[in-house]
Amino acid sequence: MMARARSYAQYRKANRKLKEQTTIDLLTGLVNIKGLRQQLEKELSFVHRHAAGITVMSIGIDGFKDLFIRIGRAGAEAIIKKVGTVLMDSVRKEDTVARSGVHNFTVTMPLTQGENALELADRICQKVEAFKAKLEGKRIKITVSIGVCVVEPHSEADLDTVLSVSEEALYCANQLGRSQLYQLTVNEYKRRLAEQEKHTMSIDALLDKINGNEQNEVLPVLDVALERLSPLIRLLSNEQKQRVISYR
C-alpha cells in the first residue's frame, strides 16, 4: 500500500512537472505563450464581468537578429533572461509576465489605466538601456520597444483581439525607432480596421450587401467606391453615363 502511495505521489509530481513545462518557458522561467493565453482568458473574463479595464503590453528587444549575430546564442539568451528579470521586478504580483516569442514578452495588468502603464513602460525602457553589456571591451546598447494595448471598461474584446492590438501597438513603436512606446486602445484599433475596410471592400462585396438589404453598411463607403470606380466611369460614353443615371 505504501509503495502504491509513493508511486502515486511520484506520478502526480511527474504530471505536475510536465504541466509546468507546457506552460512555462524553460529559458526564463516565465509563462510561455500557452500559459499566457490561459491566464489572459481568465483576466478578460474577470474584467468583463466587473466592467473594468485591463492593459496588455507587448515588449520586443530591438534589433535582436543583429544582436544575436554579434554576441552569439549564449549572449543573446543572457540578454533575454535579463530582460525577463527586469519585467518581473517591475510589475505587481497580480500581473502576468510571459515570454511570448523568441525575443518578445507580454505583460498583462488587470485594472490598470493606460497612463500608469505608459509610465511603467517608460521605466522598463530606461532600466534596459542601463544594461552594462560589452563585447570585446565595447559597450553594447540594449533597448526594448513597447506597445501598450488598453482595453477600456465595457469594451468588447476577446483574447485574440487583445493580443492583436498589443502586437499592432508594438509594430507602431518599432516604426518610431529604438526604445519607443506606442499606446493603442481596442476601440481605436477597431476604428482603424473599419476605416481600412472602407478602402479595401470589393465592388462585389458592396453589391452583395445591397442585394442582401444591407444598404446602411454601403452608404458610408459610397464616396470611396465611386473614387475607385472613377477610371471605369471615365471610359463610359455619354449614352452609357445616361443609362447609369437613369437606372432604376
VOSE-268568 format. One record per residue (C-alpha): residue in three letters; x, y, z. Coordinates in steps of 0.2 Angstrom, whole numbers, padded with zeros to 4 digits, always signed. Layout:
AlaXYZ/...
This chain:
Met+0000+0000+0000/Met+0014+0012+0005/Ala+0023+0008-0011/Arg+0007+0012-0021/Ala+0006+0028-0012/Arg+0024+0033-0016/Ser+0021+0028-0034/Tyr+0005+0039-0035/Ala+0014+0053-0027/Gln+0028+0052-0040/Tyr+0015+0050-0053/Arg+0007+0067-0048/Lys+0024+0075-0046/Ala+0029+0070-0064/Asn+0012+0076-0071/Arg+0014+0092-0062/Lys+0031+0095-0069/Leu+0025+0090-0086/Lys+0011+0103-0085/Glu+0023+0116-0079/Gln+0034+0113-0094/Thr+0020+0115-0106/Thr+0015+0132-0099/Ile+0032+0138-0093/Asp+0047+0145-0104/Leu+0062+0134-0099/Leu+0075+0148-0103/Thr+0067+0162-0092/Gly+0055+0153-0080/Leu+0041+0165-0086/Val+0024+0159-0093/Asn+0025+0154-0111/Ile+0013+0159-0125/Lys+0001+0144-0120/Gly+0001+0149-0102/Leu-0001+0167-0107/Arg-0017+0163-0117/Gln-0024+0153-0102/Gln-0021+0167-0090/Leu-0026+0181-0101/Glu-0043+0172-0105/Lys-0046+0172-0086/Glu-0042+0190-0084/Leu-0053+0196-0098/Ser-0067+0186-0091/Phe-0064+0195-0074/Val-0063+0212-0081/His-0078+0210-0092/Arg-0088+0203-0078/His-0084+0218-0067/Ala-0085+0231-0081/Ala-0067+0235-0078/Gly-0051+0238-0089/Ile-0035+0229-0092/Thr-0019+0234-0100/Val-0008+0222-0110/Met+0010+0227-0115/Ser+0020+0219-0129/Ile+0039+0221-0127/Gly+0052+0217-0140/Ile+0071+0218-0139/Asp+0076+0230-0153/Gly+0087+0224-0167/Phe+0088+0206-0160/Lys+0094+0197-0176/Asp+0109+0208-0177/Leu+0112+0207-0159/Phe+0112+0188-0160/Ile+0124+0188-0174/Arg+0136+0199-0164/Ile+0136+0191-0147/Gly+0130+0173-0151/Arg+0117+0162-0144/Ala+0124+0162-0126/Gly+0125+0181-0125/Ala+0108+0183-0133/Glu+0100+0171-0121/Ala+0108+0180-0106/Ile+0100+0196-0113/Ile+0083+0188-0114/Lys+0084+0182-0096/Lys+0090+0199-0090/Val+0075+0207-0099/Gly+0063+0195-0091/Thr+0070+0198-0074/Val+0068+0217-0076/Leu+0050+0214-0081/Met+0046+0203-0066/Asp+0054+0216-0054/Ser+0044+0230-0062/Val+0026+0223-0061/Arg+0014+0219-0047/Lys+0011+0202-0040/Glu-0006+0201-0048/Asp+0002+0204-0066/Thr+0007+0191-0078/Val+0024+0191-0087/Ala+0026+0180-0102/Arg+0039+0176-0115/Ser+0028+0176-0130/Gly+0041+0175-0144/Val+0060+0172-0147/His+0064+0190-0141/Asn+0046+0196-0136/Phe+0037+0197-0120/Thr+0020+0201-0115/Val+0014+0208-0098/Thr-0005+0208-0093/Met-0010+0221-0080/Pro-0029+0219-0074/Leu-0037+0235-0068/Thr-0023+0246-0074/Gln-0025+0263-0083/Gly-0016+0267-0099/Glu-0007+0282-0091/Asn+0000+0271-0077/Ala+0005+0258-0090/Leu+0014+0271-0100/Glu+0024+0277-0085/Leu+0029+0259-0081/Ala+0034+0255-0099/Asp+0045+0271-0099/Arg+0054+0264-0083/Ile+0056+0247-0091/Cys+0064+0255-0106/Gln+0076+0265-0095/Lys+0081+0250-0085/Val+0085+0240-0100/Glu+0095+0254-0108/Ala+0105+0254-0092/Phe+0112+0237-0095/Lys+0131+0236-0095/Ala+0133+0223-0109/Lys+0150+0223-0118/Leu+0158+0214-0132/Glu+0177+0215-0135/Gly+0178+0229-0122/Lys+0165+0239-0131/Arg+0148+0243-0123/Ile+0133+0235-0132/Lys+0117+0246-0132/Ile+0102+0235-0127/Thr+0085+0243-0129/Val+0067+0237-0130/Ser+0052+0245-0138/Ile+0034+0243-0130/Gly+0017+0243-0137/Val+0003+0246-0125/Cys-0015+0239-0128/Val-0028+0247-0117/Val-0044+0238-0115/Glu-0057+0251-0109/Pro-0071+0246-0097/His-0086+0240-0106/Ser-0075+0236-0122/Glu-0080+0220-0131/Ala-0063+0212-0134/Asp-0059+0194-0135/Leu-0042+0186-0132/Asp-0036+0186-0150/Thr-0041+0204-0152/Val-0032+0210-0137/Leu-0016+0201-0142/Ser-0018+0208-0160/Val-0020+0226-0153/Ser-0004+0224-0142/Glu+0006+0217-0157/Glu+0000+0231-0168/Ala+0005+0244-0155/Leu+0022+0236-0154/Tyr+0024+0237-0173/Cys+0020+0255-0172/Ala+0033+0258-0158/Asn+0046+0249-0169/Gln+0042+0260-0183/Leu+0047+0275-0172/Gly+0064+0268-0169/Arg+0073+0260-0154/Ser+0067+0262-0136/Gln+0050+0268-0141/Leu+0032+0267-0134/Tyr+0016+0267-0143/Gln-0002+0266-0135/Leu-0017+0259-0144/Thr-0034+0256-0137/Val-0046+0242-0143/Asn-0059+0255-0149/Glu-0046+0264-0159/Tyr-0040+0248-0166/Lys-0057+0243-0172/Arg-0060+0261-0179/Arg-0044+0258-0189/Leu-0049+0241-0196/Ala-0066+0249-0201/Glu-0058+0263-0210/Gln-0046+0251-0219/Glu-0061+0240-0224/Lys-0069+0255-0232/His-0054+0256-0243/Thr-0052+0238-0247/Met-0070+0232-0249/Ser-0073+0225-0266/Ile-0086+0231-0278/Asp-0093+0213-0277/Ala-0094+0214-0258/Leu-0104+0230-0259/Leu-0116+0223-0272/Asp-0119+0208-0261/Lys-0123+0219-0246/Ile-0135+0229-0257/Asn-0143+0213-0263/Gly-0144+0207-0245/Asn-0154+0223-0240/Glu-0138+0229-0230/Gln-0138+0247-0238/Asn-0134+0255-0222/Glu-0117+0247-0222/Val-0114+0253-0240/Leu-0119+0271-0238/Pro-0104+0276-0228/Val-0092+0269-0241/Leu-0100+0276-0257/Asp-0088+0290-0259/Val-0073+0278-0258/Ala-0082+0266-0270/Leu-0085+0280-0283/Glu-0067+0286-0282/Arg-0061+0268-0285/Leu-0073+0267-0300/Ser-0068+0283-0307/Pro-0056+0275-0320/Leu-0071+0265-0327/Ile-0083+0279-0326/Arg-0071+0290-0337/Leu-0072+0276-0351/Leu-0091+0277-0352/Ser-0099+0286-0367/Asn-0112+0299-0363/Glu-0125+0287-0368/Gln-0119+0274-0355/Lys-0117+0288-0342/Gln-0135+0292-0345/Arg-0141+0274-0344/Val-0132+0273-0327/Ile-0140+0289-0321/Ser-0157+0284-0326/Tyr-0155+0266-0319/Arg-0170+0261-0308/
